[in-house]
């Protein structure tokens, strides 16, 4: 996703500094004019806005620790991975000690959204920092939404992901039933698109890559348990999503 985002920035003429633990991941961007860096600290030292696009809390902590070593006062540091809200608060506090504005900026719409330049950021944190993030990321975003204080963007993404995977699983079962009863999935989808059961995954059927349902739902269940909220549907949904593949979705086109 970071590579796709970087490509849109370069196409818009935005100066770009990049780092990845795999130099090969950065090579296509460097060939197009991005500056290759040896560490997150080096990226931060020459950037107004830094996007941390990694996988999880551990990688985010590691990247932010390095970035804070090089970030000038006033830098905006955006946490783009799906991570815990309390991790965001922890890293915001570390940033404030150095005069760096850390915000959470959870990415919504996945790899396809990044490639199409239609990502949505769910954000939490300082209002002015998020405004600067919105300006910097305009070449690859459809919307940058501040949901609340630090960590709120992650809460919004978790809620979004629950609904995404629940819709996909429900759509699969509804389309399978329709086909078993003699109605082609394509005809059924067209009918559902104007009914009360309409949903975005159904409208974009066949495009989802099913990269992270297990991880997303693990996060949802972990924070729900800590909050004392029972989520029986999500508990079952995690298991049901493991049974699905991209081929299952294509089979119902």
Secondary structure by P-SEA (a helix, b strand, c coil): caaaaaaaaaaacccccccccccccaaaaaaabbbbbccaaaaaacccccccccccaaaaaaaaaaaaaccccbbbbbbcccccaaaaaaaaaaaaaacbbbbbbcccccaaaaaacbbbbbccccaaaaaaaaaaacccccccccccccaaaaaaaaaaaaaaaaaaaaaaaaaaaaaaacccaaaaaaaaccccccccccccccccccccaaaaaaaaaaaaaaaccccaaaaaaaaaaaaccaaaaaaac
